Amino acid sequence: MVSLGLSDIEDVSLLDHGLELFQQIPAITSNRIFKPSRSDYWIGMLTTRQLRSFETLAETLHFGRAAKQLSISQPALSAQIAQMEELFGCALFERRPVGPILTARGVEVQTRVRRIMSELRDLEALGQDTGELLVGQLRIGIIASLAPYLLPSLLSEFRRSYPRLAVGVRENVTATLLDDLADGTIDCLVQALPVDRRGIDAILLGEDRFWLAVPEAEARGIASPVDAAELDHRRLILLQEGHCLRDQALDVCRLANRRDLSLLGATSLATLLRMVAGGLGITLVPQSALSAERRVGGIAFLPFQEPAPSRTLALTFRTSSHRRTDFERLAELIRSCLLHDQPTAPG
């Protein structure tokens, strides 16, 4: 540090002006300078704790559940949100007796917070990387038409071979899970291609062939292997809108006019197949579901003529993630589980 004496300053009027300004600065009243109520100096600064609190509350829309997920008290969570709202100068949540909802500005903030937290999680994971495969935390998303059939064998393999891996699983439709992947809520996603998002890489898992599920009592009257072009579309029942399996089935059947379809639909493949077993119609089923669904009974699964229709499964993840070696190993495990569950013969 260089010190100057008065004799070193040629412009004495400038010195006088500086001393006058210095005397007008109020004394610091607290070392908590980030909080306006405690100090005359407020530095508008968001903290990662506030961002995590906002993100969790925006997702759960419930103070109790959000506080539990964050392992903090509800008053502490409320304080974090209040500090953010004070910083932005507006309400981010509308408090209602039935629970909070995001305001218009809150929705705006949520979009940016998701991006920030996604990058932050990737950065944190980089700091925890020990070079050992499949350790620590891994959050996996799986599309709803595959999750019930893949998870039992996959989780069993995790417990047996990777006991140090803490796994979290989220099941939903593809579009929602891709949003979760983009904002960092999950680390990777097991889905059917194609992927229509930027910044997403994919590792192929293989083909998941389609079979025709018909009521067992009707199987003898249907020529096998089945010609997809000759299906009775009026009896075809599918998953509800939003499920990729629905769109894949429509593509297989080359249906341009969806009014030909049955008015029936279901939110899960298991429910759909119970409807088939009850004689309400026919549907397309991926091979990954056959081993489990055959045990229930009441349904015959018929193969299609070659080349048999199928969907391509892949493990997707953010291009920015450094965990590709983890995902490659995970892809090997998933392929092994899917292969193990393949049916040995039609029926």
C-alpha positions as CSV (number, residue, x, y, z in Angstrom):
1,M,0.0,0.0,0.0
2,V,1.3,3.5,-0.9
3,S,0.5,6.2,1.6
4,L,0.2,9.9,0.6
5,G,0.8,12.8,2.9
6,L,-1.0,16.1,2.5
7,S,2.0,17.6,0.9
8,D,1.8,15.1,-1.9
9,I,-1.7,16.3,-2.9
10,E,-1.5,19.4,-5.1
11,D,-5.2,20.1,-5.2
12,V,-6.2,20.9,-1.6
13,S,-9.8,21.6,-2.6
14,L,-10.1,18.1,-3.9
15,L,-8.9,16.7,-0.5
16,D,-11.4,18.9,1.3
17,H,-14.2,17.6,-1.0
18,G,-13.2,14.0,-0.3
19,L,-13.2,14.5,3.5
20,E,-16.6,16.1,3.3
21,L,-18.0,13.1,1.3
22,F,-16.4,10.6,3.8
23,Q,-18.0,12.3,6.7
24,Q,-21.4,11.9,5.1
25,I,-21.1,8.1,4.9
26,P,-23.1,6.4,7.7
27,A,-21.3,4.1,10.0
28,I,-21.8,0.3,9.4
29,T,-24.3,-0.9,12.0
30,S,-24.0,-4.6,11.4
31,N,-21.7,-7.2,9.8
32,R,-24.8,-8.8,8.1
33,I,-24.6,-6.4,5.2
34,F,-26.8,-8.5,2.9
35,K,-29.9,-7.9,4.9
36,P,-31.4,-4.4,4.6
37,S,-33.1,-4.5,8.0
38,R,-29.7,-5.0,9.7
39,S,-27.5,-2.5,7.8
40,D,-27.4,0.7,5.9
41,Y,-25.5,-1.1,3.3
42,W,-27.6,-3.6,1.3
43,I,-25.8,-5.7,-1.3
44,G,-28.5,-7.2,-3.6
45,M,-27.2,-10.7,-3.8
46,L,-29.0,-14.0,-4.4
47,T,-27.6,-17.0,-2.5
48,T,-27.6,-20.7,-3.6
49,R,-29.7,-21.4,-0.4
50,Q,-32.4,-19.0,-1.6
51,L,-32.3,-20.5,-5.1
52,R,-32.7,-24.0,-3.8
53,S,-35.5,-22.9,-1.5
54,F,-37.3,-21.2,-4.4
55,E,-36.8,-24.1,-6.7
56,T,-38.2,-26.7,-4.2
57,L,-41.2,-24.6,-3.2
58,A,-42.0,-23.8,-6.9
59,E,-42.0,-27.5,-7.6
60,T,-44.0,-28.7,-4.6
61,L,-46.2,-25.7,-4.1
62,H,-46.4,-26.7,-0.4
63,F,-44.3,-25.1,2.3
64,G,-44.4,-28.2,4.5
65,R,-43.2,-30.6,1.8
66,A,-40.6,-28.2,0.5
67,A,-39.2,-27.6,4.0
68,K,-39.0,-31.4,4.6
69,Q,-37.2,-31.9,1.3
70,L,-34.7,-29.2,2.2
71,S,-34.3,-30.4,5.8
72,I,-35.1,-27.0,7.2
73,S,-38.0,-25.6,9.2
74,Q,-41.0,-23.9,7.5
75,P,-40.1,-20.5,9.1
76,A,-36.6,-20.8,7.7
77,L,-38.0,-21.6,4.2
78,S,-40.4,-18.6,4.5
79,A,-37.5,-16.4,5.4
80,Q,-35.5,-17.5,2.4
81,I,-38.5,-16.8,0.0
82,A,-39.2,-13.4,1.7
83,Q,-35.6,-12.4,1.2
84,M,-35.8,-13.2,-2.5
85,E,-39.1,-11.3,-2.9
86,E,-37.5,-8.3,-1.1
87,L,-34.7,-8.4,-3.6
88,F,-37.0,-8.6,-6.6
89,G,-39.3,-6.0,-5.1
90,C,-42.4,-8.1,-5.8
91,A,-44.2,-11.3,-4.7
92,L,-43.0,-14.5,-6.4
93,F,-45.7,-16.6,-4.7
94,E,-49.3,-15.9,-4.1
95,R,-50.1,-17.3,-0.6
96,R,-53.5,-19.0,-0.4
97,P,-55.1,-21.2,2.3
98,V,-54.8,-24.3,0.1
99,G,-51.1,-23.6,-0.7
100,P,-48.9,-21.1,-2.6
101,I,-48.9,-20.6,-6.4
102,L,-46.4,-18.8,-8.5
103,T,-47.1,-15.3,-9.6
104,A,-46.4,-14.2,-13.2
105,R,-43.0,-12.9,-12.1
106,G,-42.5,-16.1,-10.1
107,V,-42.9,-18.2,-13.3
108,E,-40.4,-16.0,-15.0
109,V,-37.9,-16.4,-12.2
110,Q,-38.5,-20.2,-12.1
111,T,-37.4,-20.6,-15.7
112,R,-34.1,-18.9,-15.0
113,V,-33.6,-20.6,-11.6
114,R,-34.0,-24.0,-13.3
115,R,-31.2,-23.2,-15.7
116,I,-28.9,-21.9,-13.0
117,M,-29.5,-24.8,-10.7
118,S,-28.9,-27.3,-13.5
119,E,-25.4,-25.8,-14.1
120,L,-24.8,-25.6,-10.4
121,R,-25.6,-29.3,-9.9
122,D,-23.2,-30.3,-12.7
123,L,-20.5,-28.2,-11.1
124,E,-21.1,-29.7,-7.7
125,A,-21.0,-33.2,-9.2
126,L,-17.7,-32.4,-10.9
127,G,-16.2,-31.5,-7.5
128,Q,-17.4,-34.8,-6.1
129,D,-16.0,-37.0,-8.9
130,T,-13.7,-39.6,-7.6
131,G,-13.3,-41.5,-10.8
132,E,-15.2,-44.5,-9.4
133,L,-18.3,-45.5,-11.4
134,L,-21.8,-45.2,-10.1
135,V,-21.3,-43.8,-6.6
136,G,-23.0,-40.9,-4.9
137,Q,-26.4,-39.7,-6.1
138,L,-28.0,-40.5,-9.4
139,R,-31.5,-39.3,-10.3
140,I,-33.0,-41.3,-13.2
141,G,-36.1,-40.5,-15.2
142,I,-38.0,-43.3,-16.9
143,I,-40.9,-43.1,-19.3
144,A,-44.1,-44.4,-17.8
145,S,-44.6,-47.2,-20.3
146,L,-41.2,-48.7,-19.4
147,A,-40.6,-47.9,-15.7
148,P,-42.7,-50.7,-14.0
149,Y,-41.0,-53.3,-16.2
150,L,-37.4,-52.1,-16.0
151,L,-37.1,-50.9,-12.4
152,P,-37.4,-54.2,-10.5
153,S,-34.3,-55.8,-12.2
154,L,-32.4,-52.5,-12.5
155,L,-32.8,-51.6,-8.8
156,S,-31.9,-55.1,-7.8
157,E,-28.7,-54.8,-9.9
158,F,-27.9,-51.5,-8.2
159,R,-28.2,-53.0,-4.7
160,R,-26.1,-56.0,-5.7
161,S,-23.3,-54.3,-7.6
162,Y,-23.3,-50.7,-6.6
163,P,-24.2,-50.4,-2.9
164,R,-22.7,-46.9,-2.7
165,L,-25.1,-45.5,-5.3
166,A,-28.1,-43.5,-4.0
167,V,-30.7,-43.8,-6.7
168,G,-33.7,-41.5,-7.1
169,V,-36.3,-42.4,-9.8
170,R,-39.0,-40.2,-11.4
171,E,-41.6,-41.7,-13.7
172,N,-43.7,-39.6,-16.1
173,V,-44.4,-38.8,-19.8
174,T,-41.5,-38.0,-22.1
175,A,-42.1,-34.2,-22.4
176,T,-42.3,-33.7,-18.7
177,L,-39.1,-35.7,-18.1
178,L,-37.2,-33.9,-20.8
179,D,-38.1,-30.6,-18.9
180,D,-36.8,-32.2,-15.7
181,L,-33.6,-33.3,-17.5
182,A,-33.0,-29.8,-19.0
183,D,-33.5,-28.1,-15.6
184,G,-31.3,-30.5,-13.7
185,T,-34.1,-32.2,-11.7
186,I,-32.9,-35.5,-13.0
187,D,-29.4,-36.6,-14.3
188,C,-30.5,-38.9,-17.1
189,L,-33.5,-40.2,-18.8
190,V,-34.5,-43.6,-20.3
191,Q,-36.8,-42.8,-23.2
192,A,-37.8,-43.7,-26.7
193,L,-36.2,-41.7,-29.6
194,P,-36.3,-39.2,-31.2
195,V,-35.2,-36.4,-28.9
196,D,-36.4,-33.0,-30.0
197,R,-34.4,-30.9,-27.6
198,R,-31.1,-29.1,-27.9
199,G,-28.2,-29.8,-25.5
200,I,-29.2,-33.5,-25.0
201,D,-26.9,-36.5,-25.9
202,A,-28.1,-40.0,-26.2
203,I,-26.6,-43.5,-25.8
204,L,-28.6,-46.2,-27.7
205,L,-30.1,-49.0,-25.6
206,G,-31.6,-51.1,-28.4
207,E,-34.9,-51.9,-30.1
208,D,-38.1,-52.6,-28.2
209,R,-40.3,-54.6,-30.5
210,F,-44.1,-54.2,-30.5
211,W,-46.5,-57.1,-30.0
212,L,-50.3,-57.1,-30.4
213,A,-52.2,-57.7,-27.2
214,V,-55.7,-59.3,-27.8
215,P,-58.2,-60.9,-25.4
216,E,-57.2,-64.6,-25.0
217,A,-60.5,-65.9,-26.2
218,E,-60.1,-64.1,-29.5
219,A,-56.5,-65.1,-30.3
220,R,-57.4,-68.1,-32.4
221,G,-59.4,-66.0,-34.8
222,I,-56.5,-63.7,-35.6
223,A,-53.8,-64.7,-38.2
224,S,-50.3,-64.7,-36.7
225,P,-47.9,-63.1,-37.3
226,V,-50.1,-60.1,-37.6
227,D,-50.2,-57.7,-40.5
228,A,-50.4,-54.2,-39.0
229,A,-52.3,-52.8,-42.0
230,E,-55.2,-55.2,-41.3
231,L,-55.8,-54.2,-37.7
232,D,-59.4,-53.3,-36.7
233,H,-58.7,-49.7,-35.8
234,R,-62.1,-49.3,-34.2
235,R,-61.1,-51.8,-31.5
236,L,-57.7,-50.2,-30.9
237,I,-57.4,-48.7,-27.4
238,L,-54.4,-46.6,-26.5
239,L,-52.8,-44.6,-23.7
240,Q,-54.1,-41.1,-23.3
241,E,-52.6,-38.0,-25.1
242,G,-49.1,-37.2,-23.9
243,H,-47.7,-40.7,-23.8
244,C,-45.1,-41.4,-26.4
245,L,-46.3,-45.0,-26.7
246,R,-49.6,-43.7,-28.0
247,D,-47.9,-41.8,-30.8
248,Q,-45.7,-44.8,-31.6
249,A,-48.7,-47.1,-31.9
250,L,-50.5,-44.6,-34.2
251,D,-47.4,-44.5,-36.3
252,V,-47.2,-48.3,-36.5
253,C,-50.8,-48.5,-37.6
254,R,-50.4,-45.6,-40.0
255,L,-53.4,-43.9,-38.6
256,A,-54.0,-40.4,-40.0
257,N,-57.6,-40.2,-38.9
258,R,-57.7,-40.6,-35.1
259,R,-61.5,-40.6,-35.1
260,D,-61.3,-44.2,-36.1
261,L,-60.0,-45.1,-32.7
262,S,-61.9,-46.5,-29.7
263,L,-63.1,-43.8,-27.3
264,L,-61.4,-45.8,-24.5
265,G,-58.0,-44.8,-23.1
266,A,-55.9,-45.3,-20.0
267,T,-53.1,-43.5,-18.1
268,S,-50.9,-46.5,-17.7
269,L,-50.0,-49.6,-19.8
270,A,-51.1,-51.9,-16.9
271,T,-54.6,-50.4,-16.9
272,L,-54.7,-50.6,-20.7
273,L,-53.9,-54.3,-20.6
274,R,-56.6,-55.0,-18.0
275,M,-59.1,-53.4,-20.4
276,V,-57.8,-55.8,-23.2
277,A,-58.2,-58.8,-20.8
278,G,-61.8,-57.6,-20.2
279,G,-62.5,-57.8,-23.9
280,L,-62.8,-54.1,-24.5
281,G,-60.4,-54.0,-27.4
282,I,-56.8,-54.6,-28.6
283,T,-53.6,-52.7,-28.2
284,L,-49.9,-52.6,-29.0
285,V,-47.4,-53.6,-26.3
286,P,-43.6,-53.2,-26.2
287,Q,-41.6,-56.4,-25.7
288,S,-40.1,-54.9,-22.5
289,A,-43.5,-55.4,-20.8
290,L,-44.3,-58.9,-21.9
291,S,-42.6,-61.0,-19.2
292,A,-44.5,-59.1,-16.4
293,E,-47.8,-58.9,-18.2
294,R,-47.9,-62.5,-19.3
295,R,-48.1,-63.6,-15.6
296,V,-51.4,-61.7,-15.1
297,G,-53.3,-63.8,-17.7
298,G,-56.3,-63.2,-19.9
299,I,-54.3,-61.8,-22.8
300,A,-52.6,-63.3,-25.8
301,F,-49.6,-61.5,-27.3
302,L,-49.1,-62.0,-31.0
303,P,-46.0,-61.1,-33.0
304,F,-46.1,-58.8,-36.1
305,Q,-45.0,-59.7,-39.5
306,E,-41.3,-58.9,-40.3
307,P,-40.0,-56.3,-40.4
308,A,-41.6,-56.1,-37.0
309,P,-42.4,-52.5,-35.7
310,S,-40.4,-51.3,-32.8
311,R,-39.4,-48.3,-30.8
312,T,-35.7,-47.3,-30.2
313,L,-34.8,-46.8,-26.5
314,A,-32.0,-44.6,-25.4
315,L,-30.4,-43.2,-22.3
316,T,-30.3,-39.4,-22.7
317,F,-28.4,-36.8,-20.6
318,R,-27.4,-33.2,-20.8
319,T,-24.4,-32.5,-23.1
320,S,-22.9,-30.3,-20.3
321,S,-22.8,-33.3,-17.9
322,H,-19.4,-34.7,-17.1
323,R,-20.8,-38.1,-16.1
324,R,-20.8,-39.8,-19.5
325,T,-18.7,-42.7,-18.2
326,D,-21.4,-43.3,-15.5
327,F,-24.1,-43.2,-18.1
328,E,-22.3,-45.6,-20.4
329,R,-22.0,-48.1,-17.5
330,L,-25.7,-47.5,-16.7
331,A,-26.6,-48.1,-20.3
332,E,-24.9,-51.5,-20.1
333,L,-26.9,-52.4,-17.0
334,I,-30.2,-51.4,-18.7
335,R,-29.4,-53.4,-21.8
336,S,-28.7,-56.4,-19.6
337,C,-32.0,-56.0,-17.7
338,L,-34.0,-55.6,-20.9
339,L,-32.3,-58.6,-22.5
340,H,-33.0,-60.7,-19.5
341,D,-36.7,-59.9,-19.6
342,Q,-37.2,-60.8,-23.3
343,P,-39.8,-63.5,-24.0
344,T,-38.6,-66.8,-25.4
345,A,-41.5,-67.6,-27.6
346,P,-44.7,-65.9,-28.8
347,G,-48.0,-66.5,-27.0
